[in-house]
Amino acid sequence: MITSQRNPKIQYVRSLLARARRRREAQAFIVEGVRLAEEALAARQVPELVLFTAALGPRGMDLVREFESGDAEVLEIADHVMQGISDTRTSQGILVVLPIRPPNFPPILDFILIVD
C-alpha cells in the first residue's frame, strides 16, 4: 500500500493531472471514479496504472479485480493520498491512468469531424 505523497507513482499521477504538456509527453490521461473506470474497461482500454483505496465499494472492487486480471499495474493507496491527488471534491476511491490511443481513421475519408 502506498502511504506517501512523495511516492514516484503518485508524483507521476499528480504531474499528469496538473499539466496538459505532461499528458501529451507521456501519451496518457486520467479518469476518476467507478463509472469512468467501467467505461474504460468496456472500451477494452488497458490501463498503465490503477490506484484504489480500501474505502472503494463492491462495484469498484469488482473493477479492480478485472483490471488485476489484465496487464494493468494495480496498487492500493491510503485515503489521504487519494484525496491529495484526486481532481474531484470527494474521491470515489479509484483513479485510472490510460494511454492516449491515436485515432483509428479509415483508409479513405469522405467526411470527418474531430471534436477536441
Secondary structure, DSSP 4 states (H G I P E B T S, - for coil): -B--TTSHHHHHHHHHHH-HHHHHHHTEEEEESHHHHHHHHHTT---SEEEE-TT--HHHHHHHHHHHHTT-EEEEB-HHHHHHH-SSSS--SEEEEEEPPPP---SS-S------
